[in-house]
């Protein structure tokens, strides 16, 4: 009986430790989301591009497939030029498998058109994130509608 109780305690501690580790990773990914939102909304496309891995792939809601930070930065620069200046994402689902995370988010954006019209739109986004050697997370693959 003593062995069984000890075994159950060890399992409980292991599960508790795992839950804490997952919560820590979710917190780190949420920090990435906040940096992403802030960079988009401040028009800091250099900072925004730095949140993607060097060989990131981004598939925006068009036929484009962008495959490096420079192209991703240019894409966001172009969105700013047409008036997209408010963007927010919120996580719906997050699954972490080792150094890879799979994230589903909802997004909302506002475009202030040159003619004064304000257009609001939204959709969903899928991100594949990669844990970096320093423990931070960056976007490896991003697609949205």
Secondary structure, 3 states (H helix, E strand, C coil): CHHHHHHHHHHHHHHHHHHHHHHHHHHHHHHHHHHHHHHHHHCCHHHHHCCEEEEEEEECCCCCCECCHHHHHHHHHHHHHCCEEEEEEEEEEEEEECCEEEEEEEEEEEEECCCCCEEEEEEEEEEEEEECCCCCEEEEEEEEC
